[in-house]
Amino acid sequence: MKILVPVDGSKYSMEGVKIALDYAKTKGAEITLVTVTPFISGLDLEISAKEIESINETMKRTGEEVLEKAKNILNSEGISAKTILSSAVSAADEILNIAEKENAALIIIGNRGLGSSAARFLMGSVASKVATNAPCSVYVVKTS
C-alpha cells in the first residue's frame, strides 16, 4: 500500500504523518511525503527577477525544512519515507498529480493547513479539492 502525505508544517499535516506512521507499522505501507510550495515565477508581479529568485529560494528552504521535520517523525520510529518537494500554482492539483504518478492507494491530508480562513473562503480548501477529486481514498485528519 502506498500512502501520500502532503505536509505544510501545520499541526494537521503533522498529525497526518503520525497516522501514516501507524499504517506503515501495522500494514507495511510505503510513505511518500510531499510539500508543494507556491509557484510565483509565472505571475505578473512588479518585482525584479532577483527578488523572485530570492522568494523561491526561501520557499524551497522552508519546504525542505517541513519535509525534514515530517521525515524525522517517521525515522524516530524506524520508518523511512520518500520525499517530494514540488512547486505549483495549485497545491491541490499538484497533490492530485503526484498521487496519480505515485500510484497512491491513500492520501492522508490535514483538513486545514497554514492558509488563512479568507483564502479558504475564496479558493476552497486544499483538502476539500483533494478529497473531491482524488484518484484514491482520502483520509482527512482533524485535530483539536
Buried (B, 14 or more C-beta within 10 A) or exposed (E): EBBBBBBBBBBBBBBBBBBBBEBBEEEEBBBBBBBBBBBBEEEEEEEEEEEBEEBBEEBBEBBBEBBEBBBEBBEEEEBEBEBBBBBBEBBBBBBBBBBEEBEBBBBBBBBBBEBEEEEBEEBEBBBBBBBEEBEBEBBBBEBE
